[in-house]
Amino acid sequence: MEYMAESTDRTPGHILCCECGVPISPNPANICVACLRSKVDISQGIPKQVSVSFCKQCQRYFQPPGTWIQCALESRELLALCLKKIKAPLSKVRLVDAGFVWTEPHSKRLKVKLTIQKEVMNGAILQQVFVVDYVVQPQMCGDCHRVEAKDFWKAVVQVRQKTLHKKTFYYLEQLILKYGMHQNTLRIKEIHDGLDFYYSSKQHAQKMVEFLQCTVPCRNKASQRLISQDIHSNTYNYKSTFSVEIVPICKDNVVCLPPKLAQSLGNMNQICVCIRVTSAIHLIDPNTLQVADIDGSTFWSHPFNSLCHPKQLEEFIVMECSIVRDLKRSAGAGMISKKHTLGEVWVQKTSEMNTDKQYFCRTHLGHLLNPGDLVLGFDLANCNLNDEHVNKMNSDRVPDVVLIKKNYDRTKRQRRRNWKLKELARDRENMDTDDERQYQDFLEDLEEDEAIRKNVNIYRDSTIPVESDTDDEGAPRISLAEMLEDLHISQDATGEEGESMMT
């Protein structure tokens, strides 16, 4: 009886391992852990070395079957990608824990430490820890391959404008840069009358067309061409072309409106000046200061042309200027501009200073002009106007001279310009002196027109010393408050460790 009482007080009994005879706690297999591991490897079938594809150009990893994703080193996204590479073998065991083992960033190796469990031999659960080595192999992704090839594109947006001046394109370029619409382009090609944007997918091209419709008055037409087809899998390869035509009117153009359109805009005079082109054509009547906006659909319904091109601008000197205070408005007149002042001026061409010939006209620049000022304008009296709407007008309704803008010393303005713009990286056919002159015209327009300036990112040029916002001549300038600092972010601050690993 004493023996039995003694046995009940003992700790739970041990058994001997059937393989090596070591005392162990009872388990379903009756084998010690060491012998069990020597007999069974639960990680069998799980690869210990796996390859991972990495694109050096865009810093992305390949995720089968056809996706490229951006992951930082030792991130959850990269760990999930690594585990998916061995998803099938892992489905036969229970994954308890997974984590990265640190490797040198330039080693092109990723090590993942896995802890797994599996039931073996009569219900015994065995746990094992091991490391899977991932070899990072460089491979160019499809998008980067198309960018490098430069010729492989799926869609192209052809933007055209039938004008001799590129002011609208310079404005459009700044809008594209501001809203990042150039990021998906494979290539941008500049030709004599427009730009071509090449894309790897039709959806990106359609997005660009929608952006253009919101920012400039235009119309578009789409077409596609069959490149190849596979009748067995019912797949077709098309190349799409989107043709976008911007209205052929630029800032500072003199236009003659069709009679019906002028009447519908509040009985405006047919001869008007285009003061700017944004999402609509903004016109002003130099005789009455009446303004009107014409969108793309209205223009194509009632088309009109520019009467003169910029090269026909002539320089006049103001001999006499008086402000018109009491203006009689006709019935049904539209909105009047508050930013302009109506003036009556006598001007003389600087090329005809040795004569007594002077011209009288009304102008919307009354607030800017004083006797002795130089001003640019169009001489309609001595110009051969081949326009269907002008030919039908009463000659008394056509002014002799239409003044466009006050003329300042361009050299002095360039020297004092302490700001700059960014440009699109594009392939140019040729860059001549006329393009440079037109670009300077656009920069001067930005200085003179605050409405256009609001849609453009203007950067401070640190190479030009800061001066006062006014000068002796009174030329308009952009204030420092409207300028942005041109930041240059180093690659180390982007957080893209993948690039440093592969370089």
C-alpha positions in Angstrom: 0.0 0.0 0.0 2.9 2.3 0.8 4.3 1.7 -2.7 1.1 2.7 -4.5 0.8 5.9 -2.5 4.4 6.7 -3.4 3.8 6.2 -7.2 0.7 8.5 -7.3 2.8 11.5 -5.9 5.3 11.3 -8.8 5.4 13.6 -11.9 3.9 12.3 -15.1 6.0 9.4 -16.3 8.5 9.4 -19.2 8.9 6.9 -21.9 12.0 5.9 -23.9 12.4 7.0 -27.5 11.9 3.9 -29.7 14.9 5.0 -31.8 17.6 6.2 -29.5 16.3 5.3 -26.0 16.3 8.8 -24.6 13.7 9.5 -22.0 11.0 11.7 -23.4 7.5 12.9 -22.6 4.9 10.7 -24.3 3.8 11.8 -27.7 1.7 10.2 -30.5 4.8 9.0 -32.4 6.8 7.9 -29.3 10.0 9.3 -30.9 12.1 12.2 -29.7 12.3 15.5 -31.6 15.8 14.9 -32.8 15.0 11.4 -34.3 11.7 12.7 -35.7 13.5 15.5 -37.5 16.1 13.1 -38.9 13.3 10.9 -40.2 10.9 13.7 -41.5 11.7 17.0 -43.2 8.5 19.0 -43.3 10.2 21.7 -45.5 10.7 19.1 -48.2 9.2 20.4 -51.5 9.6 24.1 -50.5 12.4 25.6 -52.7 15.3 27.1 -50.8 16.4 29.4 -53.6 14.0 31.4 -55.8 14.6 34.1 -58.4 12.8 37.5 -58.4 12.7 39.8 -61.4 13.5 43.5 -60.9 13.4 46.3 -63.4 16.2 48.8 -62.9 14.6 51.5 -65.0 11.3 51.9 -63.1 12.4 50.3 -59.8 9.6 47.6 -59.9 9.4 43.9 -59.1 7.6 41.4 -61.2 4.6 39.8 -59.7 3.3 36.9 -61.8 1.4 36.5 -64.1 1.9 39.9 -65.6 2.1 42.7 -63.0 5.0 44.9 -62.0 4.7 46.5 -58.6 6.9 49.0 -56.7 8.1 47.8 -53.3 10.6 49.1 -50.8 13.2 46.8 -49.2 11.9 44.7 -46.2 8.4 46.1 -46.8 5.1 44.1 -46.3 4.4 44.3 -50.1 7.8 42.8 -50.9 7.3 40.0 -48.3 3.9 39.2 -49.8 5.5 39.0 -53.3 8.2 36.7 -52.0 5.7 34.4 -50.3 3.5 34.2 -53.5 6.5 32.9 -55.4 6.3 29.7 -53.2 2.6 29.8 -52.6 1.9 26.2 -53.9 4.5 24.4 -51.7 3.5 26.4 -48.7 -0.1 25.4 -49.0 0.9 21.9 -47.7 2.1 23.2 -44.4 1.0 25.8 -41.9 2.9 29.1 -42.0 3.4 30.4 -38.5 5.8 33.3 -39.1 7.7 35.0 -41.9 10.2 37.9 -41.9 13.3 39.2 -43.7 16.8 38.5 -42.7 19.0 41.5 -43.3 21.2 41.5 -46.4 23.5 44.1 -47.8 21.4 46.3 -50.2 23.8 45.8 -53.1 24.0 42.0 -52.7 21.1 41.3 -55.1 19.8 38.8 -52.5 16.7 38.8 -50.4 16.5 36.3 -47.5 13.1 35.3 -45.9 13.0 33.4 -42.6 10.0 31.1 -42.4 8.5 29.2 -39.5 6.2 26.3 -40.5 4.3 23.5 -38.8 3.0 20.2 -40.0 1.4 17.1 -38.6 3.5 14.0 -38.9 3.3 10.4 -37.7 0.1 9.7 -35.8 -0.8 13.3 -35.2 2.5 14.7 -33.9 3.0 18.4 -34.8 6.5 19.3 -35.9 7.7 22.9 -36.2 10.7 24.0 -38.3 12.5 27.2 -39.1 14.5 27.7 -42.3 15.6 30.5 -44.7 14.6 30.9 -48.4 17.2 32.7 -50.5 15.7 35.0 -53.2 18.1 36.0 -56.1 17.2 39.4 -57.6 17.6 39.2 -61.3 17.5 42.3 -63.6 14.8 42.2 -66.2 13.4 45.1 -68.2 9.6 45.5 -67.8 7.4 45.8 -70.9 6.7 49.5 -70.3 10.4 50.4 -70.0 11.1 48.2 -73.0 8.7 50.3 -75.1 10.2 53.5 -73.8 13.6 52.4 -74.8 12.5 51.2 -78.2 10.8 54.6 -78.9 9.0 53.1 -81.9 6.7 50.7 -80.2 3.5 52.6 -79.4 -0.2 51.7 -79.3 -1.7 55.1 -79.5 -0.7 58.6 -80.7 -2.4 62.0 -80.0 -1.6 64.4 -82.8 -2.2 68.0 -81.7 -2.4 70.6 -84.5 -3.1 74.3 -84.9 -3.2 76.0 -88.3 -1.5 79.2 -87.3 1.9 80.9 -87.8 2.4 81.5 -84.1 2.9 78.9 -81.3 1.6 80.9 -78.4 -1.2 78.4 -77.7 1.2 75.5 -77.8 3.6 77.2 -75.3 0.6 77.8 -73.0 -0.6 74.2 -73.5 2.9 72.9 -72.7 2.9 74.7 -69.3 -0.6 73.2 -68.5 0.7 69.7 -69.3 3.7 70.2 -67.0 1.6 71.6 -64.2 -0.9 68.7 -64.1 1.7 66.0 -65.0 -0.1 64.9 -68.1 3.3 64.0 -69.8 4.2 61.2 -67.3 2.6 58.3 -69.3 4.1 59.4 -72.7 6.6 57.1 -74.4 7.8 60.0 -76.6 6.9 63.6 -77.5 7.7 64.8 -81.0 7.5 68.4 -82.0 6.9 69.1 -85.7 6.3 72.4 -87.5 2.6 72.8 -86.8 2.1 70.8 -83.6 3.0 68.0 -81.2 2.7 64.2 -81.3 2.2 62.3 -78.0 3.0 58.6 -78.2 1.4 56.2 -75.6 1.7 52.5 -74.8 -2.1 52.2 -74.2 -5.2 53.6 -75.8 -6.6 54.6 -72.4 -3.7 57.0 -71.7 -4.2 58.6 -75.1 -7.9 59.0 -74.4 -7.1 60.7 -71.0 -4.9 63.2 -72.8 -7.6 64.0 -75.4 -10.1 64.6 -72.5 -7.5 66.9 -70.9 -7.1 68.9 -74.1 -10.8 69.3 -74.5 -11.0 70.9 -71.0 -8.0 73.2 -71.5 -8.1 74.5 -75.1 -10.9 75.0 -77.6 -10.5 72.1 -80.0 -12.2 69.3 -81.9 -11.0 65.7 -82.2 -11.3 62.7 -84.4 -10.2 59.1 -83.7 -9.2 56.3 -86.0 -7.4 53.0 -85.7 -5.4 50.6 -87.9 -5.2 46.9 -87.6 -1.6 45.7 -87.1 -2.0 42.0 -86.5 -4.6 39.4 -85.4 -4.7 35.9 -84.0 -7.9 34.1 -85.2 -7.3 31.2 -82.8 -7.3 33.2 -79.7 -9.5 36.0 -81.1 -7.0 38.8 -80.2 -6.4 41.9 -82.3 -3.6 44.4 -82.2 -4.6 48.0 -83.2 -2.7 51.3 -83.4 -5.0 54.2 -82.5 -4.6 57.7 -83.7 -6.4 60.7 -82.1 -6.3 63.9 -84.2 -6.9 67.1 -82.1 -7.3 70.4 -84.0 -7.0 73.6 -81.9 -8.9 76.6 -83.2 -6.7 78.6 -85.6 -6.8 81.8 -83.4 -4.0 83.0 -81.2 -3.6 85.8 -78.7 -3.3 89.3 -80.3 -5.0 88.2 -83.5 -7.5 90.5 -85.2 -10.6 88.6 -86.3 -13.7 89.3 -88.2 -16.8 87.6 -86.8 -19.6 86.3 -88.9 -22.6 88.6 -88.7 -24.9 86.1 -87.0 -22.3 85.2 -84.4 -21.5 88.9 -83.6 -25.2 89.5 -83.2 -25.7 86.6 -80.9 -22.8 87.9 -78.7 -24.6 91.1 -77.8 -24.4 93.0 -81.1 -20.6 93.2 -81.0 -18.7 94.8 -83.9 -17.4 92.2 -86.3 -13.8 93.4 -86.0 -12.4 92.2 -82.6 -9.1 91.5 -80.9 -8.3 88.2 -79.3 -6.9 89.1 -75.8 -6.2 85.4 -74.8 -7.0 81.8 -75.6 -7.6 79.5 -72.6 -10.5 76.9 -72.6 -12.3 79.5 -74.8 -11.4 82.3 -77.2 -11.6 85.6 -75.3 -12.5 88.6 -77.6 -12.7 92.3 -77.0 -14.3 94.9 -79.2 -11.7 97.8 -79.4 -14.6 100.3 -80.2 -16.8 99.6 -77.3 -14.8 97.4 -74.8 -17.4 94.7 -75.1 -16.0 91.2 -74.4 -17.2 87.7 -75.3 -16.0 84.2 -74.8 -16.3 81.7 -77.7 -15.9 78.0 -76.9 -14.8 75.3 -79.4 -18.2 74.1 -80.4 -19.4 77.6 -81.1 -16.3 78.3 -83.2 -16.7 75.2 -85.4 -20.4 76.1 -85.9 -19.5 79.6 -87.0 -15.8 79.5 -88.1 -13.8 82.7 -88.7 -10.1 83.4 -89.4 -7.4 85.8 -88.3 -7.2 88.8 -90.6 -3.4 89.4 -90.1 -0.5 87.2 -88.9 2.0 88.5 -86.3 4.7 89.3 -88.8 2.4 92.1 -90.1 2.4 93.9 -86.8 3.7 97.5 -87.3 5.1 99.9 -84.9 3.2 103.2 -84.3 3.9 106.2 -82.1 1.1 107.8 -80.2 0.7 111.4 -81.1 -2.4 112.2 -79.1 -4.6 110.2 -76.7 -7.9 111.0 -75.0 -10.1 108.8 -72.8 -13.7 108.2 -73.8 -15.8 108.8 -70.7 -19.4 108.6 -71.8 -20.0 105.7 -74.1 -23.4 105.2 -75.6 -24.2 101.5 -75.6 -26.6 99.9 -78.1 -29.6 97.8 -77.1 -28.8 94.3 -76.2 -25.1 95.0 -75.6 -23.1 92.4 -73.8 -20.6 92.6 -70.9 -18.0 95.4 -70.8 -14.4 94.8 -69.7 -13.5 96.5 -66.4 -9.7 96.0 -66.9 -9.5 98.1 -70.1 -10.1 101.8 -70.8 -11.6 103.1 -74.0 -9.4 105.7 -75.7 -9.3 107.7 -78.9 -5.8 108.1 -80.3 -4.0 109.6 -83.2 -1.0 107.5 -84.2 1.7 107.6 -86.8 3.9 104.9 -88.2 7.5 105.1 -87.1 8.4 104.2 -90.6 6.6 107.3 -91.9 7.9 109.9 -89.5 9.1 112.0 -92.3 5.5 112.4 -93.6 2.4 114.0 -92.1 0.2 110.9 -92.5 -1.6 110.0 -89.2 -4.3 107.5 -88.4 -7.2 107.9 -86.0 -8.6 104.9 -84.1 -10.3 103.7 -81.0 -8.5 101.3 -78.7 -9.0 99.2 -75.6 -5.5 100.3 -74.4 -6.5 103.8 -73.2 -5.2 103.1 -69.7 -1.7 102.4 -71.0 -1.0 104.9 -73.7 0.4 108.4 -73.5 1.7 110.7 -76.2 5.1 109.5 -77.4 4.5 105.8 -76.5 5.3 103.1 -79.0 2.5 100.7 -79.7 2.1 97.7 -82.1 -0.9 97.4 -84.3 -2.3 96.3 -87.7 -2.7 98.7 -90.5 -6.0 97.5 -92.1 -6.3 100.6 -94.3 -3.3 99.6 -96.4 -3.7 95.9 -96.1 -5.2 93.5 -98.6 -7.8 91.7 -96.6 -8.9 88.5 -98.3 -11.7 87.5 -95.9 -15.3 86.7 -96.9 -16.8 88.4 -93.9 -14.8 91.6 -94.3 -15.7 91.8 -98.0 -19.4 91.9 -97.1 -18.9 94.6 -94.4 -19.5 98.3 -95.0 -16.1 100.0 -95.4 -17.1 102.6 -92.8 -17.3 99.8 -90.2 -13.7 98.6 -90.8 -11.2 100.7 -88.8 -8.0 102.0 -90.4 -5.7 100.7 -87.5 -6.3 98.2 -84.8 -3.8 98.6 -81.9 -2.8 95.4 -80.1 -0.3 96.1 -77.3 2.1 98.7 -76.0 5.7 98.1 -77.1 8.5 98.0 -74.6 12.3 97.5 -74.9 12.6 93.7 -75.3 16.3 93.6 -74.6 15.8 95.3 -71.2 12.9 93.1 -70.3 14.9 89.9 -71.0 17.8 91.2 -68.9 15.6 91.9 -65.9 13.5 88.7 -66.2 14.3 86.9 -62.9 12.0 83.9 -63.5 11.9 80.9 -65.8 9.6 78.1 -67.0 10.1 74.4 -67.4 9.9 72.7 -70.7 8.7 69.3 -72.0 11.5 66.8 -73.0 10.7 66.3 -76.6 12.2 65.5 -80.0 12.5 68.7 -82.1 12.7 68.8 -85.9 14.6 72.2 -85.8 14.8 75.2 -83.7 15.1 78.5 -85.6 15.3 82.1 -84.5 11.6 82.6 -85.3 10.7 80.0 -82.6 12.9 81.9 -80.1 11.1 85.2 -80.9 7.7 83.6 -80.5 8.8 82.1 -77.1 9.9 85.5 -76.0 6.4 86.8 -77.1 4.8 84.2 -74.9 7.0 85.2 -71.9 6.0 88.8 -72.3 2.3 87.8 -72.5 2.7 86.1 -69.1 4.1 89.3 -67.6 1.2 91.3 -69.1 -1.7 89.0 -68.4 -2.5 87.8 -64.9 -5.3 85.5 -66.0 -2.9 83.3 -68.1 -0.3 83.5 -65.3 -2.6 81.8 -62.8 -2.5 78.5 -64.8 1.3 78.4 -65.2 4.0 77.3 -62.7 6.6 80.1 -62.7 10.0 79.4 -61.1 12.4 81.9 -59.7 15.7 82.2 -61.6 18.4 82.4 -58.9 21.0 83.4 -61.5 19.3 86.8 -62.0 19.6 89.3 -59.1 16.4 90.4 -57.5 15.5 94.0 -58.4 12.5 96.2 -57.7 9.2 95.3 -59.3 9.0 98.5 -61.2 11.4 100.1 -63.7 11.7 103.4 -65.4 9.9 102.3 -68.5 6.9 100.8 -66.6 7.0 97.4 -68.3 4.9 94.9 -66.5 6.8 92.3 -64.4 5.9 89.3 -62.3 6.1 89.7 -58.6 8.2 87.4 -56.4 5.1 86.3 -54.6 3.9 84.6 -57.8 7.1 82.6 -58.2 7.9 79.1 -57.0 11.2 77.8 -55.8 12.7 75.3 -58.2 13.4 72.4 -55.9 15.9 69.7 -56.9 15.3 66.6 -54.9 18.1 64.1 -54.6 17.5 60.5 -55.5 18.3 59.3 -51.9 15.3 61.3 -50.6 12.8 59.6 -52.9 12.6 56.4 -50.8 13.3 54.2 -53.8 15.9 51.9 -52.2 15.5 49.4 -55.0 17.6 51.7 -57.3 20.5 51.8 -54.9 20.4 48.0 -54.6 20.7 47.4 -58.3 23.3 50.1 -59.2 
